[in-house]
Amino acid sequence: MIDALAVNETCPSPAARPTTLARLVGVGKTYGSGENAVAALSNATLDIHAGEVTLIEGPSGSGKTTLISILGLLLTPTAGEVWLEGKNVAGLGERTLPGLRARNFGFVFQGFNLFPALSALENVAIAIRMKKMRTNHPEREARRLLEQVGLESRLHYLPADLSGGQKQRVAIARALGGNPPILIGDEPTAALDTKTALSVMELLRALASTEGRAVVVVTHDPRLERFADRVVRVEDGHIQAITGPSPEAVRIPS
Amino acid sequence: MWTLARKLLLHDRLRFAVAIAGVSVSVMLVLVQVGLYFGFMETASSIIDASTADIWVDKKGNESFENATTFDERAFYKVVSVPGVAHAEPVLMTWAQFKLADGGDLGVQVVGIDTTPRRHSLLAPWNVIAGDVRRLAGPGAIMFDTSDYPKLKVDRVGHVTEMAGVRTEVVALTSGIRSFTTSPVFFADLRTARSFLPQLTEPMTHVLVEVEPGVAVADVQARINALPYLTAYTTAQLSTRVRTYWSKRTGVGAGFFTTAVLGIIVGFVVVGQILYSGTLQYIREYGTLKAMGAKNSAVVQVILSQAMISAGLGFAVGAPLAMAMRASLKGANLTVALTPELYTVTAAITAVMCALAALLSIVKVLRLDPASVFKN
């Protein structure tokens, strides 16, 4: 039994034991029943730590997306426990989940998913407004986040006028709206060239190191491993291995 | 939410323009069609509505106001003697042939009224724009409406002509008095009106009653109804009865309202289609917001706001179009009665129409699985 999972705690010092923000215990997801049952994920156990970048790798159809969907409370598991804010939230209904997601997760996608009609500032502000309906100054907060990701000179640009890397930075700023402790990226660098992809990963690495956020990234790109604290290998719906940082790991002082 | 809704709508200006055009046409159709209906109905009962009588008395079984059954003077005196009746005036609704300048005849509707000078008449011509209505008491004196100039080919006071072989003189002109039958409406003294139909033995078709102060109109109405062969209506009752008669008899109500409903359906389909395609276009973005914790209510607000913006702008464009239509139809002697109440109700209908049109989009985002954002 887990009795103390913290949220929004400061980044632990390198020497300290990492703070667990979320925990999956024996999680499984099976679609269909009887002879038609298909197990997308089985018996997955994983801790998500503050200040760490976790890469999730594996071939297509291995269960990576199912894993992060369950972690991000977008998918209800058919087995196991999902621990967040000190309680098992695996069985909670859709009435409770939006609030939990808003407090705990930010998402970054391969396709950016920005409203093309809104400027960078508006895209971030609208997400903040929708997450926290009573926020007093979403524009001010959005401006701060865009400055944080290096887009202070592009606040009023439409997505069509931004490069791929800049769009992804807007998406990261949007994910940071509401100050969630966990960022989940679904192949956030797949649509970017190598240089831009690495700069985006550097940004995510910095958010983990300097702000103590947990960053979980699904990727097919092994070059990103040097930004990771852990690499989770998923195959055939099972977590096959969880390995530590590569020898060339990029580190940003906290 | 308004900002997001507005920007999403305006991002594709052509599509937005189509949506606004759809709502505008819908608003215009509803306003003009219902306004025309109300205009016709106002016309149908305008003579009744213009009277200051409390009660109108008809012969029992009478259906038509314009082709009312006549009754004799004894009935009139019976009405006058009913307790609570302060004053009564006979009215004769009849028809006559107006001799045109080219020698032809034109059937006109004649309203014979009591022109005896008194403190006030229960029915008198209104909207008099030329001449002297007091001269109507003279023999052969008539007056009609300027809207009938083209038919009558007469546009001045003092014109002398013949009606049913009787010498008549135009003594005054009115503006805006028309009949649902589309025949010109003439006012004349009772005696003049009777002279157009010398064979007529019963001199009136209606009796107008003014009830004594302090006496309940319903009580007097009940007493008159107790008399043989007579039926009493309050002015409001007869007005409604006449409107209903024409509406049912001609099917005009069904015709206008069917067109208005078709307008609403067109608006509904156009707005619904535009909103739905817009929702599909941004479905991944909506899904992203839901994934990050936005409540369904927040996303629904955006779609409803788009619907309300479409409704508001559509109304703002459609209402002036309806006013322009009213002005152009005036030339064709058609009244489009655009009342504040009609505007208010149409605005509400437009809002409801657009909100209902947004339902499909709302269901789409409510059913949108936020996990779908992970599926490329």
Interface residues (C-beta under 8 A of the other chain):
Chain A: T65 I68 S69 G72 L74 L75 P98 G99 L100 R101 A102 R103 F105 G106 F107 F109 Q110 G111 N113 L114 F115 P116 A117 L118 E122 I126 A127 R129 M130 K131 M133 R174 A175 G177 G178 D186
Chain B: M1 T3 L4 K7 L8 L10 H11 Y282 R284 E285 G287 T288 L289 K290 A291 M292 G293 A294 K295 N296 A298 V299 D369 P370 A371 V373 F374 K375 N376
